[in-house]
Amino acid sequence: MLRALIPCLLFCALSVLLLAQKHAGFMLYLLLPIMLVYLLTSAWRIRKQPQRLPELPLKMLLCLTSISAIAMVHMHYHQQARTEANRVVTAISAYHQSHGAYPDSLQAANIHVAPAARIFYSLREQQPSLFYPTTFTPFETYDYQFDTQQWQHRAD
């Protein structure tokens, strides 16, 4: 029975390896139909070989586990990015409160951000702009609105 699970196990492991990367989570929407077709095809084949029936729940469990793992990794990425961005917002707001103006740059406010965090700040005409890319999809960002003190999702 283990031999029959090897293709499913390899497919699920490869899916997790590829889709758990930052900005690749959106491909989960492509993976779900493929897994559904795979499971339905497996169920159809088992119809002719009832002795292989115990394989189907294990294949389903492998597929659901890989989907859950991808979702949890991306949830962690999102929480990590938002926590770092909120730290920067707090520091910029504190600078604004103490100096009466927004900083020209993060370096001017002595705010250190790791390059991997990919948080971008600029000041144009005394209006601050702070954003970071989403971790689930490419080409989308979360922008911070300093006037409403809220994050806004900006789709591409």
PyMOL commands that set and color helices and strands:
alter all, ss='L'
color gray80, all
select helices_A, chain A and resi 2-19+25-48+50-52+55-99+115-117
alter helices_A, ss='H'
color red, helices_A
select strands_A, chain A and resi 120-124+127-133+141-145+150-154
alter strands_A, ss='S'
color yellow, strands_A
deselect
rebuild
show_as cartoon
